[in-house]
Structures are given as C-alpha cells and as structure tokens.
C-alpha cells in the first residue's frame, strides 16, 4: 500500500497517461501532462505546472530537468521533486513507481532528485 503521505506525481509528456490511470487504481494521486493539456509546453513550463500543483515530476528527460533543478537551486526556488527514469515498458515503470510510493514520503522529495531505477 502506498504511504499515506506519498508524493503527488505529475508525469511528463513522454510517459503514457495510461500509467497515471494505473497508478490511480492503486490509490495514488497522479496526473499526466496529456490529461492537463500540457503536451506542447516547454520543460520549464512543465516544471512550473508541477510546482503549482505541489507535485513531483516524473520524466525521461534527465539532462534538461537536471539543468532545471540546478537553476531552481541557484535561484532559491523550490520544487516538489524530480524523479528521473530510463525509458522502460509501462509495467516496469508501474512497479517501480509503486515501490517508490511505498517508501518515499513527500517531505523527502522537496527540492530533491531521485532515480526511479533505484526501485527495481
């Protein structure tokens, strides 16, 4: 069962909205950029949206979001976390995100980055 205070997640446009739906079936608070009408938004707009919703962003776009993390830190801005992953099949991503949600409270993600691959 997910932690009571599991991070709310926002899946970047490279992740399937089906993954968000499957996570919600497990009791998680997850939305996707497709569901929010953010498909063509820039990376900085994607992150700003996630921040406005108090959500950790999940992305395959490691390089650009690592740069955004550094920029946010340097400028003194806060975010609710960035979760980086390699591209995997949806079933693999679901299992890793569930393991993540079972073990990492939202408070630990604030201004942090994590690798989803840690949760194999």
MDAnalysis code that builds the backbone (N, CA, C; Angstrom):
import MDAnalysis as mda
import numpy as np

u = mda.Universe.empty(360, n_residues=120, atom_resindex=np.repeat(np.arange(120), 3), trajectory=True)
u.add_TopologyAttr("name", ["N", "CA", "C"] * 120)
u.add_TopologyAttr("resid", np.arange(1, 121))
u.add_TopologyAttr("resname", ["UNK", "UNK", "UNK", "UNK", "UNK", "UNK", "UNK", "UNK", "UNK", "UNK", "UNK", "UNK", "UNK", "UNK", "UNK", "UNK", "UNK", "UNK", "UNK", "UNK", "UNK", "UNK", "UNK", "UNK", "UNK", "UNK", "UNK", "UNK", "UNK", "UNK", "UNK", "UNK", "UNK", "UNK", "UNK", "UNK", "UNK", "UNK", "UNK", "UNK", "UNK", "UNK", "UNK", "UNK", "UNK", "UNK", "UNK", "UNK", "UNK", "UNK", "UNK", "UNK", "UNK", "UNK", "UNK", "UNK", "UNK", "UNK", "UNK", "UNK", "UNK", "UNK", "UNK", "UNK", "UNK", "UNK", "UNK", "UNK", "UNK", "UNK", "UNK", "UNK", "UNK", "UNK", "UNK", "UNK", "UNK", "UNK", "UNK", "UNK", "UNK", "UNK", "UNK", "UNK", "UNK", "UNK", "UNK", "UNK", "UNK", "UNK", "UNK", "UNK", "UNK", "UNK", "UNK", "UNK", "UNK", "UNK", "UNK", "UNK", "UNK", "UNK", "UNK", "UNK", "UNK", "UNK", "UNK", "UNK", "UNK", "UNK", "UNK", "UNK", "UNK", "UNK", "UNK", "UNK", "UNK", "UNK", "UNK", "UNK"])
u.atoms.positions = np.array([
    [0.844, -1.188, 0.000],
    [0.000, 0.000, 0.000],
    [0.890, 1.252, 0.000],
    [0.534, 2.257, -0.808],
    [1.331, 3.496, -0.838],
    [1.354, 4.174, 0.527],
    [2.406, 4.909, 0.775],
    [2.486, 5.686, 2.000],
    [1.323, 6.663, 2.058],
    [0.877, 6.944, 3.254],
    [-0.203, 7.906, 3.431],
    [0.201, 9.285, 2.913],
    [1.466, 9.595, 3.049],
    [1.975, 10.887, 2.594],
    [2.887, 10.736, 1.375],
    [2.523, 9.806, 0.482],
    [3.294, 9.608, -0.751],
    [3.238, 10.888, -1.585],
    [4.299, 11.179, -2.306],
    [4.286, 12.376, -3.151],
    [3.187, 12.314, -4.209],
    [2.580, 13.442, -4.482],
    [1.682, 13.560, -5.626],
    [2.594, 13.659, -6.850],
    [2.234, 12.966, -7.920],
    [3.100, 12.890, -9.087],
    [2.473, 13.539, -10.321],
    [3.343, 14.072, -11.161],
    [2.975, 14.638, -12.449],
    [3.874, 13.978, -13.487],
    [3.285, 13.214, -14.392],
    [4.054, 12.509, -15.416],
    [4.286, 13.419, -16.613],
    [5.534, 13.627, -16.952],
    [5.914, 14.445, -18.097],
    [5.370, 13.803, -19.374],
    [5.369, 14.563, -20.443],
    [4.701, 14.152, -21.674],
    [5.236, 12.873, -22.301],
    [6.437, 12.435, -21.950],
    [6.992, 11.219, -22.535],
    [6.438, 9.945, -21.902],
    [5.735, 10.088, -20.792],
    [5.150, 8.929, -20.117],
    [3.672, 8.825, -20.472],
    [3.202, 7.629, -20.647],
    [1.832, 7.377, -21.081],
    [0.812, 7.787, -20.018],
    [-0.287, 8.421, -20.438],
    [-1.355, 8.712, -19.479],
    [-1.969, 7.429, -18.910],
    [-1.801, 6.304, -19.620],
    [-2.268, 5.010, -19.077],
    [-1.539, 4.683, -17.775],
    [-0.278, 5.091, -17.686],
    [0.498, 4.852, -16.476],
    [-0.107, 5.635, -15.304],
    [-0.536, 6.857, -15.551],
    [-1.180, 7.654, -14.499],
    [-2.466, 6.968, -14.043],
    [-3.258, 6.493, -14.992],
    [-4.514, 5.812, -14.652],
    [-4.251, 4.549, -13.837],
    [-3.247, 3.795, -14.213],
    [-2.925, 2.571, -13.474],
    [-2.475, 2.885, -12.052],
    [-1.724, 3.962, -11.882],
    [-1.287, 4.343, -10.541],
    [-2.472, 4.790, -9.687],
    [-3.396, 5.506, -10.301],
    [-4.599, 5.920, -9.553],
    [-5.391, 4.705, -9.086],
    [-5.379, 3.631, -9.876],
    [-6.050, 2.387, -9.467],
    [-5.437, 1.814, -8.198],
    [-4.206, 2.199, -7.888],
    [-3.515, 1.757, -6.677],
    [-3.588, 2.797, -5.562],
    [-4.447, 3.788, -5.734],
    [-4.667, 4.771, -4.692],
    [-3.721, 5.952, -4.685],
    [-2.971, 6.144, -5.766],
    [-2.010, 7.249, -5.824],
    [-2.627, 8.470, -6.493],
    [-2.132, 9.637, -6.136],
    [-2.559, 10.901, -6.726],
    [-1.583, 11.233, -7.847],
    [-1.945, 10.869, -9.072],
    [-1.059, 11.002, -10.229],
    [-1.848, 11.585, -11.397],
    [-1.233, 12.564, -12.068],
    [-1.790, 13.129, -13.293],
    [-0.702, 13.137, -14.358],
    [-1.130, 13.241, -15.609],
    [-0.158, 13.290, -16.705],
    [-0.288, 14.613, -17.448],
    [0.772, 14.986, -18.144],
    [0.746, 16.230, -18.914],
    [-0.332, 16.173, -19.994],
    [-0.591, 14.990, -20.552],
    [-1.637, 14.857, -21.557],
    [-2.998, 15.195, -20.956],
    [-3.255, 14.700, -19.761],
    [-4.541, 14.941, -19.100],
    [-4.727, 16.409, -18.729],
    [-3.627, 17.120, -18.555],
    [-3.678, 18.523, -18.121],
    [-3.552, 19.510, -19.270],
    [-3.504, 19.008, -20.502],
    [-3.370, 19.887, -21.655],
    [-2.013, 20.557, -21.760],
    [-0.970, 19.894, -21.284],
    [0.369, 20.475, -21.263],
    [1.318, 19.823, -22.276],
    [0.795, 19.158, -23.284],
    [1.641, 18.406, -24.210],
    [2.706, 19.235, -24.905],
    [2.394, 20.410, -25.355],
    [3.358, 21.204, -26.119],
    [4.130, 22.187, -25.245],
    [3.949, 22.116, -23.945],
    [4.601, 23.069, -23.039],
    [6.103, 22.809, -22.953],
    [6.851, 23.868, -22.725],
    [8.297, 23.745, -22.554],
    [8.605, 23.016, -21.249],
    [9.838, 22.560, -21.117],
    [10.237, 21.880, -19.880],
    [10.066, 22.794, -18.674],
    [10.436, 24.056, -18.815],
    [10.296, 24.977, -17.682],
    [8.832, 25.196, -17.334],
    [7.950, 25.221, -18.338],
    [6.514, 25.339, -18.060],
    [5.969, 24.064, -17.422],
    [6.481, 22.909, -17.860],
    [6.070, 21.635, -17.246],
    [6.420, 21.645, -15.755],
    [7.643, 22.058, -15.457],
    [8.066, 22.089, -14.058],
    [7.267, 23.120, -13.271],
    [7.045, 24.288, -13.853],
    [6.257, 25.320, -13.166],
    [4.855, 24.810, -12.851],
    [4.267, 24.046, -13.781],
    [2.945, 23.473, -13.534],
    [3.006, 22.473, -12.378],
    [3.994, 21.595, -12.410],
    [4.146, 20.627, -11.320],
    [4.310, 21.338, -9.987],
    [5.111, 22.386, -9.957],
    [5.325, 23.153, -8.725],
    [4.010, 23.772, -8.259],
    [3.245, 24.337, -9.182],
    [1.980, 24.992, -8.807],
    [0.983, 24.000, -8.215],
    [1.119, 22.726, -8.582],
    [0.240, 21.668, -8.090],
    [0.843, 20.892, -6.919],
    [2.035, 21.302, -6.477],
    [2.767, 20.616, -5.396],
    [2.996, 19.148, -5.738],
    [3.468, 18.910, -6.958],
    [3.694, 17.555, -7.450],
    [5.153, 17.359, -7.841],
    [5.647, 16.162, -7.604],
    [6.959, 15.765, -8.124],
    [6.766, 15.390, -9.586],
    [7.702, 15.797, -10.423],
    [7.602, 15.493, -11.852],
    [8.397, 14.226, -12.145],
    [7.826, 13.359, -12.971],
    [8.475, 12.116, -13.391],
    [8.805, 12.277, -14.871],
    [10.072, 12.046, -15.235],
    [10.492, 12.302, -16.609],
    [11.620, 11.384, -17.060],
    [11.675, 11.188, -18.377],
    [12.819, 10.530, -19.012],
    [13.844, 11.571, -19.438],
    [13.454, 12.834, -19.449],
    [14.273, 13.931, -19.945],
    [15.254, 14.381, -18.850],
    [16.202, 13.539, -18.573],
    [17.107, 13.720, -17.438],
    [17.966, 14.972, -17.600],
    [18.579, 15.149, -18.729],
    [19.513, 16.260, -18.930],
    [18.849, 17.611, -18.696],
    [17.727, 17.848, -19.371],
    [17.076, 19.163, -19.262],
    [16.525, 19.421, -17.859],
    [15.964, 18.399, -17.240],
    [15.403, 18.613, -15.904],
    [16.492, 18.676, -14.831],
    [17.614, 18.015, -15.049],
    [18.743, 18.185, -14.123],
    [19.235, 19.632, -14.188],
    [19.261, 20.204, -15.392],
    [19.622, 21.618, -15.535],
    [18.609, 22.520, -14.840],
    [17.332, 22.201, -14.978],
    [16.295, 22.996, -14.309],
    [16.413, 22.888, -12.793],
    [16.747, 21.699, -12.306],
    [16.955, 21.516, -10.866],
    [18.093, 22.415, -10.386],
    [19.189, 22.426, -11.111],
    [20.335, 23.268, -10.746],
    [19.957, 24.744, -10.787],
    [19.192, 25.126, -11.807],
    [18.758, 26.516, -11.929],
    [17.834, 26.900, -10.771],
    [16.883, 26.036, -10.435],
    [15.978, 26.303, -9.309],
    [16.779, 26.462, -8.020],
    [17.731, 25.577, -7.804],
    [18.554, 25.645, -6.591],
    [19.346, 26.944, -6.539],
    [19.974, 27.305, -7.649],
    [20.791, 28.516, -7.701],
    [19.956, 29.779, -7.483],
    [18.714, 29.756, -7.982],
    [17.847, 30.928, -7.872],
    [17.032, 30.951, -6.580],
    [17.166, 29.896, -5.755],
    [16.436, 29.845, -4.496],
    [14.973, 29.469, -4.634],
    [14.595, 28.872, -5.776],
    [13.215, 28.422, -5.974],
    [13.053, 27.002, -5.442],
    [11.841, 26.677, -5.057],
    [11.554, 25.336, -4.555],
    [10.728, 24.554, -5.570],
    [10.929, 23.254, -5.556],
    [10.080, 22.344, -6.328],
    [9.755, 21.154, -5.437],
    [8.835, 20.329, -5.883],
    [8.338, 19.216, -5.066],
    [8.985, 17.892, -5.439],
    [10.071, 17.973, -6.189],
    [10.838, 16.782, -6.520],
    [10.842, 16.472, -8.002],
    [11.931, 15.828, -8.418],
    [12.075, 15.351, -9.791],
    [12.503, 13.898, -9.715],
    [11.792, 13.067, -10.457],
    [12.075, 11.641, -10.485],
    [12.491, 11.298, -11.910],
    [13.733, 10.883, -12.057],
    [14.296, 10.574, -13.366],
    [14.228, 9.070, -13.607],
    [13.976, 8.703, -14.860],
    [13.925, 7.283, -15.214],
    [14.454, 7.072, -16.620],
    [14.985, 5.892, -16.834],
    [15.268, 5.446, -18.190],
    [13.933, 5.008, -18.801],
    [13.874, 4.977, -20.120],
    [12.644, 4.533, -20.780],
    [12.508, 3.024, -20.587],
    [11.362, 2.622, -20.086],
    [11.080, 1.214, -19.797],
    [9.647, 0.903, -20.230],
    [9.319, -0.372, -20.256],
    [7.941, -0.774, -20.535],
    [7.038, -0.269, -19.414],
    [5.772, -0.050, -19.745],
    [4.835, 0.532, -18.794],
    [4.705, -0.303, -17.521],
    [4.750, -1.622, -17.644],
    [4.651, -2.489, -16.465],
    [5.833, -2.308, -15.520],
    [7.014, -2.151, -16.085],
    [8.223, -1.918, -15.283],
    [8.125, -0.577, -14.572],
    [7.700, 0.449, -15.308],
    [7.554, 1.780, -14.706],
    [6.517, 1.761, -13.590],
    [5.406, 1.079, -13.813],
    [4.365, 0.994, -12.785],
    [4.912, 0.361, -11.519],
    [5.601, -0.757, -11.637],
    [6.137, -1.427, -10.452],
    [7.142, -0.552, -9.713],
    [7.998, 0.119, -10.452],
    [8.996, 0.989, -9.810],
    [8.329, 2.184, -9.128],
    [7.330, 2.769, -9.779],
    [6.629, 3.902, -9.166],
    [5.851, 3.467, -7.927],
    [5.305, 2.267, -7.951],
    [4.623, 1.757, -6.756],
    [5.626, 1.548, -5.618],
    [6.762, 0.964, -5.915],
    [7.795, 0.781, -4.873],
    [8.248, 2.132, -4.323],
    [8.421, 3.096, -5.217],
    [8.776, 4.446, -4.794],
    [7.709, 4.997, -3.842],
    [6.456, 4.868, -4.231],
    [5.355, 5.417, -3.428],
    [5.178, 4.691, -2.100],
    [5.639, 3.457, -2.002],
    [5.577, 2.690, -0.758],
    [6.671, 3.104, 0.217],
    [7.687, 3.821, -0.282],
    [8.849, 4.038, 0.579],
    [9.338, 5.477, 0.728],
    [8.906, 6.390, -0.120],
    [9.436, 7.757, -0.066],
    [8.307, 8.741, 0.255],
    [8.349, 9.364, 1.430],
    [7.322, 10.364, 1.760],
    [7.541, 11.661, 0.981],
    [6.464, 12.398, 0.787],
    [6.511, 13.647, 0.021],
    [7.545, 14.614, 0.582],
    [7.643, 14.697, 1.902],
    [8.574, 15.650, 2.525],
    [10.023, 15.384, 2.126],
    [10.369, 14.128, 1.843],
    [11.736, 13.795, 1.441],
    [12.045, 14.196, 0.008],
    [11.021, 14.479, -0.779],
    [11.235, 14.807, -2.189],
    [11.403, 16.297, -2.433],
    [11.051, 17.131, -1.494],
    [11.098, 18.572, -1.734],
    [12.525, 18.995, -2.106],
    [12.645, 19.615, -3.276],
    [13.910, 20.117, -3.826],
    [14.946, 19.023, -4.090],
    [14.489, 17.792, -4.249],
    [15.389, 16.659, -4.456],
    [15.157, 16.017, -5.813],
    [16.153, 15.266, -6.256],
    [16.014, 14.413, -7.435],
    [16.241, 12.978, -6.985],
    [15.560, 12.061, -7.644],
    [15.737, 10.631, -7.373],
    [15.715, 9.880, -8.694],
    [16.365, 8.743, -8.713],
    [16.346, 7.845, -9.865],
    [15.310, 6.760, -9.602],
    [14.360, 6.636, -10.501],
    [13.345, 5.590, -10.364],
    [13.984, 4.212, -10.444],
    [15.118, 4.119, -11.133],
    [15.808, 2.827, -11.272],
    [16.283, 2.289, -9.924],
    [16.318, 3.131, -8.879],
    [16.651, 2.661, -7.531],
    [15.608, 1.676, -7.011],
    [14.416, 1.711, -7.573],
    [13.277, 0.982, -7.011],
    [12.940, -0.252, -7.847],
    [13.964, -0.964, -8.283],
    [13.793, -2.183, -9.089],
    [13.240, -3.298, -8.248],
])
